């Protein structure tokens, strides 16, 4: 059977809210920030982040994630 643009519908589904997924996401944000705070100075230089910026980011609360990190 041949499909045309008028017969095929693209269905976009939205991710449903799932509390376990949210908790895992928040835990991941916390782990990443903790890891960032523990990086050696030469590793921070490799990623182009100063110690002050790393400490500021690591000090943010886990629920305050950038929009690009959100589910």
KACORLIN-V794388 format. One record per pair of residues at least 6 apart in sequence whose ideal C-beta (glycine too) atoms are under 6 Angstrom apart, sorted by the first residue. I is the first residue (numbers start at 1). GAP is how many residues later the second one is. Records with the same first field share a line. If there is no record, write none. Layout:
# KACORLIN-V794388
I: GAP  GAP
This chain:
# KACORLIN-V794388
25: 46
26: 36
29: 33  36
30: 32
33: 25
36: 18  21  22
37: 21
44: 10
